[in-house]
Every structure is written in C-alpha cells, then in structure tokens.
C-alpha cells in the first residue's frame, strides 16, 4: 500500500516540484495539496494522509498552529516540516508542536525522499543544521522537553499525557485538565501505546517507570 502524502505550502511552483518528485516513488502518492494552514488542517481531516509536508510560514494559519491542530486531532499523522527558516525559536516551536521531521527547503530535492522514507520507517528525520539547533537548545536550557528512550520519541503533548496516564488519571480527567476532548486523549493514548509497543495501561506504566518517563 502506498504512503499517502499531503503537501502544504503557499508556493505553487514548489508544490508542483515536490509533487513530481514524490510521484517518481512507486510506494508514495500525493493525495492533496494545500496552499495555507487552514486548508491543510481541513484536508488532513478529509484525506487522512500518512504524512503531511508542512511549510512553517503560511497565511491564515501558520504551519506551527496547523501542526498542533492536526496532531491534536489525528496524532497518527506524521508531520515533516519543510521551510527556509532555521531560527532556533521557530525550529523548537515546530518540534514542540509535534513534527516528526524537519528539512530545509534548500535541501528539499536532495533529501526529501530520504526524509520521507525515514518517517515511513517509524523514525525521525532532521537536516544536519536543524539537529544542531535542537541539540544546542536541549543542552543550554532543556527547553525542548522531548522524551526519548530506545529510539522512541514522544512529543511534548504525548509526554504530558503519558505522565498523567501513569499517574492514574482517567481520559476524562486528563481531557478536562489539558483542554482537549476525551476522544482526542484516547487517540493520543493509543498512539503512545503504539510507540511504546504495549497494549494496556499496566504495561505502559511499567515501560514509563523503566525508561524514567514518570515520577511514580
């Protein structure tokens, strides 16, 4: 089955170029193109892509907010940030929002296929310049707050929900506490369990304790 990809970028020529590049890959298909963040969210809801290529700076709703909305409603969708921006604050905000990878537009035609295949394999992808920015952010002030262990990467939201779940709170209690719907919390819980390779809360709690992801 082909990996379904949604392209969200406000530059039509770049979208066309990326689309042509992806269509050369037999195991990938472009299911839609959005020219702003709001359209990206709406198309993600309708088309249920496996991966969204998300430009950070778009009109109406920027890529950071669009990523937050998509990951909040559909945590199983992976986001690959595609941008000209390498500023620390922009990079960290995008990663906190839940992106699974970050690639600079200047490298897109050389690195895009490799980045997509990396995400499809269940791993994260960062351009070397971006990796340096993130590592420096962690070393200096720990501001990223992404938990990793055994190559499993949890977003800020996932790590928050994980700690609340293993603290004994129900999906309803967590939903009220973080301001999300119960349905969204349950979807995030399923995604966390998939990442941790467990199928029940008891095993998830054991995993979190073993990996040092909870204060229990």
HELIX and SHEET records of a PDB file:
HELIX    1   1 UNK A   12  UNK A   23  1                                  12    
HELIX    2   2 UNK A   37  UNK A   47  1                                  11    
HELIX    3   3 UNK A   63  UNK A   73  1                                  11    
HELIX    4   4 UNK A   88  UNK A   97  1                                  10    
HELIX    5   5 UNK A  105  UNK A  107  5                                   3    
HELIX    6   6 UNK A  108  UNK A  120  1                                  13    
HELIX    7   7 UNK A  128  UNK A  141  1                                  14    
HELIX    8   8 UNK A  156  UNK A  166  1                                  11    
HELIX    9   9 UNK A  171  UNK A  178  1                                   8    
HELIX   10  10 UNK A  182  UNK A  196  1                                  15    
HELIX   11  11 UNK A  201  UNK A  210  1                                  10    
SHEET    1   A 6 UNK A  28  UNK A  34  0                                        
SHEET    2   A 6 UNK A   3  UNK A   8  1                                        
SHEET    3   A 6 UNK A  51  UNK A  55  1                                        
SHEET    4   A 6 UNK A  78  UNK A  83  1                                        
SHEET    5   A 6 UNK A 101  UNK A 104  1                                        
SHEET    6   A 6 UNK A 125  UNK A 126  1                                        
SHEET    1   B 2 UNK A 147  UNK A 149  0                                        
SHEET    2   B 2 UNK A 152  UNK A 154 -1                                        
END                                                                             
